[in-house]
Amino acid sequence: MRLAHIATLGIKELRSLMRDPMMLGLIIYAFTVAIYTAATAMPEVLNKAPIDVVDEDRSALSARITGAFYPPYFMPPAVTTLQEMDRRMDAGLTTFSLDIPPNFQRDVLAGRSPDLQLNVDATRMSQAFTGGGYVQAIVAGEVAAFVQRYRAATAVPVDLALRARFNPTLSKARFGAVIEVINNLTMLSIILTGAALIREREHGTIEHLLVMPVTPFEIMAAKIWAMALVVLGAAAFALIFIVQGLLGVPIQGSVALFLAGAAIHLFATTSMGIFLATMARSMPQFALLVIMVILPLEMLSGGMTPRESMPDLVRMVMLAAPTTHYVMLAQAILFRGAGFSVVWPQFIAIAGIGAALFGLALMRFRKSVGEIG
């Protein structure tokens, strides 16, 4: 009978979710547009940066330097004047402005080491941070080739043979897409489950459930399996059709094994959502609690920053978070093709943390139900 209660209440949760266009829109966005944007919005290298060149020298060397800036790193340079250079940068039309002074070629050939002025719009941080080095390297290479009358690679005594495993092209899309699936799976499971409980309280339907022959365990279990099923299905869709299909990111390991780990992880995070919802009295309070919890979970779990780069205290504390073990599990399966024999410790850790979170959430839920009754 209890299983029938849990199944019936879970179906009720699914029907309630289908009538909530705001939550449905959030789910669709999080597992489609957000994943595509995370994989493609910020390139890993300088890409099509706008640059202006003020050529006051009008020499063969200055023309050679101007012609060295081309896609994909830079847009074709716009040759302007000093007055136009300032106006264009003030208007946000360019990121870099290179001023080649008069008599530049003559001073280079005379060995006087003339200076070039490079103005950078530092408000475009992603381009400004790396672009200055690109410009310096390009100008230095062109000047050296012009002076020596030929272009040659520097011979080094030791040759480093680079083998990039698991991501041979060093593409950010492979990393960003998978990590976004992991982060959104965690975030949506907490939000949906907690919001379902808050919605029951705000609409007064929690009192209707209390007069029925159902227990707090059955109510909580129904919300967990229903919301976990929705998020798991959305994550599977995103992984197959967005990550593999649209973005063309190869998955090395078993998708079924990853989804099995995701199911256990959802047991932990949905329990966390119930726990947070019992501590909040309204949806705005719940949203603030979610922000305080989600940010550390995503930033310190090893998905965005390697755990080896973190302080020892942070690494030890984050071992109590299910996301830490889930990121290890997901990266091992999807990036390196690991099997269950490799990731079973993470499965056990997530299950243990999930059981503890479920117990705490159930205790808090029973207490909050008792206060309502």
N, C-alpha and C positions, 0 to 999 in steps of 0.2 A: 504493500500500500504506500509506503514511503517513497519508493521509486516512482510510483504513479503520480504522487503529489509533486515530486521534483520535476518530472517530465512535463506535467500540466502547467506548473508555475513557470517553467522555462519557456514554454510556448507562448505564455502570456507576455513574458518579457520581450520575446521576439516580435510579437504583434505590436507592443508598445513602441519598440524601436522603429518599426516600419511606419508608424504614424508620426515620427519625429523627423521632419525634413532637415532640421539643423544638424542633428547627429548623423544622419545619413550623408549629408553633404560633407561633413568633416571626415567621415570614413573614406568616402570616394576620393576626396582631395588628398588625404594623407597617404593613400596607397597608389596614387597615380601621378598627379601633377607634382606633389612634393618630392617624390622619389626621382622623377625625371629632372626636376630642377636641381636637386642636390647633386646629381651626377654630372650635369652639364653646365650649370650656371657659372661656376668659378673654375676657369681653366688652371691646370697645374703649372703652366709656363706663361710667359708674356704672350698675349694674343691680340693682334690688330690694334696696337696702341697708337693713337694719333700723335704725330710729331711734326713740328715746324722747323725749318732751317732758314736762318738769316745768313746768306752768303755775301759777305762784304769783301771777300777776296777775289771771287770770280776767276779762279785758277783751275788747273787740271786736278790738283789734289782736292780742292773743295768740292768740285763736281764728282770726284770719285767717292768722297765721303757721303755726299748727298745721295748718290745712287746706291749706297750700301744698305740703306734702310728700305726694306720691302717686306711684304707678307711672307709668312704668317705672323712674325713677331711684331712688325710695325705696319701701319698703313703707309701707302706711298707719301713721302714727305711733301708738305706744302711749303714752297719757297716764298718767304714773305720779307717784309722790312721790319726794322726795330719797332716802329710804331704799331704796325699790324700784329707783331708778335705779342706785345703786351695786351692789346685789345682782345685777341683770340683766346689768350689764356684767362683773362678776366671773364670772358663769356663762357668759359668751360668747353671750348671747341678743341682744345689740344691738351695733352698731358705733358709732353716734352717739347722744349724749344731750345734748339742748338744754334748758338751764335758763333760763326766762323769769322774772326777779325780780319781786317785788311793786312796784306803782306804775310799771310799765314804760310803759304808755300815757300816764299823766300826765306822766312825765318827758320822753317823746318830744315831746308837744305843747308842753311848756314849754321845749323846746330845750336840755335838759340833757345830751344824748348818753349815755344809760345803756348799760351793758354787758350783754351776754348771755354766759353760760358754755356752751361747747361742749366736751364730753368725747368723745374719740375713742379707740377701741380700735386702737392702732397695730400690733397683731400681724396685723391683716387689711390688709396693705400695699396691695394693689391698690385697695381701697375707700378706705382712710384717706388715701392720697396725693392723690386727686382730690376726695374727698367734702367736705373742709373748704371748698374753693372753691365747690362747689355750694351748700352750706348758707349761706355768707356771701352769695352772690349772691341766693339766694331771699329771705333775711331782709331784705336791703337793698332789694330790689324791692318787697316787701310794705310795708315801712315808708314808702318814698317814695310809693307809691300811696296809702297811708292818709293821709299828711300833706297831699298835694296834692289829694286827693279825686277823682283820676282817674289812669288808667294810660296813659302815652303813650311811644312809642319816641323815643329821642334822635335828633334830626336831625344828620346828619354832612355836612360840605361836599363830600366825595367818596364816591361809591358804588362799591364793589368788586364787579364781576361775576365770581363764582366759577364756573369750569368744571373739574370734576374728571374728568380723562380716565382711561380704562382701568379705573376703579373708581368710577362715578358716585355710588354710595350710601355710599362710604367704609367698606365692610364689611370687617371683619378676617377673616371667613371666606374671602374670595377669596384673600387673601394667605397666611393660615396654612395652608390646605389644600394649596396648590401647593408651598409651601416644605417642608412636611412630606413630601410625595411625593419631592421632590428629596433631602432629607436622609436619608430612609429608604432610598432607592435606593442612595445612596453607602454608608451604614452596612452594609446587608445584603450588598452585593456584596463588601465587604472581609471581613466575618465569615464568610460562607458559604464563600468560596474558601479562606481561611486555615484555617478549621475542617476543611475536607475534607482538607487536607494533614496537619494535626496528627492527625486521626483515623486516617489511613493509618499514620502513624508510631507512634501509641500502640497500635494493634491489630496491628502487625507486618505489615500487608499491603503496605507499601512494598517490603519485601524480595522479596515474590512478584512484584511488577512488574519489579524489577531483573533477575530471571532470565528474563524474557520478552523477545522480540525487539522491544522498544519503547525509544525514546530519551527522555531527560529532556524534550526539547522536546515530544514527543507527549503525555507525561503531563501536563505543565503546560498545554498548549493544550487538552486535553480537559477539565480542571477549569475552565478559564476559560470556554469556550463553554457548558458545561453550567450552571454557576452563573449566568452572565450571562443565559442564556435564561430561567431561573426568575425572576430579579429583574425582567427586562424584561417578562415576561408578567404578573407581579404588579403592576408599576407601571402597565401599560396597563389592567389591570382596575380599579385604584384610581382612575385618572384618569377613566375612562369611567363607572364605576358608583358610585363613592363621591363623587368631586369634582363631576362633572357631574350624576349622577343623584340621589344622596341629598342632597347639600348644595346642589345647584342653582347651582353656580358656572359662569358662562359661560366657555368657552375661546375666545379670539379667533383664534388661529392654527391651523395644521395639526397635528393630533395625530400624524400619520405623520412629519412633519419633526421633531417633538420626540422621538419614539421613535428616530428615526435618530441624533439627537444623543446620546440616552441610551445607545444601543448602543456608540457610540464611547467615551463616558464610562465605560461598564462595562468596556471593554477596559483602560482605565487603572486603574480602581479594583480590579478583580479581580487584575491584575498586582501592585498594591500589596499586596493580601491575601496573595498567594503570597510576596512579599518579606518581609512581617512574619512569616509562618509559618516561613520558613527561619531567622529570627533567634530564634525561641522554641523551647523544648524541651518545653513542655507547654501545655495549654489555659489554665491560669491565667496563665502568662507572656504568652501571646498576647492574652488579654483585657486585661491591663495595657497592652500595646503599642497595642492598638486604641483604648483610652481616650485615650492620649496623642496619637494621630494624629487621631481623629475629632473631638474637641472643637475644635482649631484649624481643621480643614477646614470645619466647619459654622459656627463663630462668626465667622471672618475671611474667608469667601469672598464676602461681600456679600449673603447670604440673610437674615440676621438684622439686620445693621447695614450701612448704605450704605458702600461702600468710600471714598467721598469724606470720610467722617467719621473715617477711620483715619489714623494717622501715615504719613508717606511711606515709611518703612522697611518697615512692615508691608505696605503696598500693593505694594511692589516684590517682597518675598519671596513673597507669596501669588500672584504671577503664575506661579510655578513649580508651583502646585497645580492639578490638573485641575478641581477643584470651582469655582474662581473663574471660569473660562471657561464651565463648564457652567451656573452660576447666571445669568450674562449671557445665554447662549443660551436657557435655559428661560424666563426672564422676558420676553425679547424676543418669543419665539414665543407663549407662552401668554397673556401680559398685553397685549401691543401688536400681536399679529398679524403679526410680522415674517416675511419669507420668506427663502429661502436666500441671496438676494443681499445681505441685511443681516447674517446670522449666519455667513457662510462663514469669516471670520477665527477665530471661536471653534471651528468644526469643525477647522480646520487646527491650532490651538493644542492642542486636546485630543488629536488624533491624534499630534502630535509628542511631547507629554508621555507619552502612553500607550506609544508605541514605546520611549521611553527607560526607562520603568518596566518594560516587558516585558523589555528587554535586561538590566537590573540584576537582575530577579527570576530570569531564566533562568540568569544567571551564578551567583547565590547558590544556586539549586536544584541545579545541576550539582555545585557544591562540596559541598553537604550530602549529595547522593546518593553522591558519591565517598567521603565520610567513612563513610557506612553500609556501602558495598561493601567 
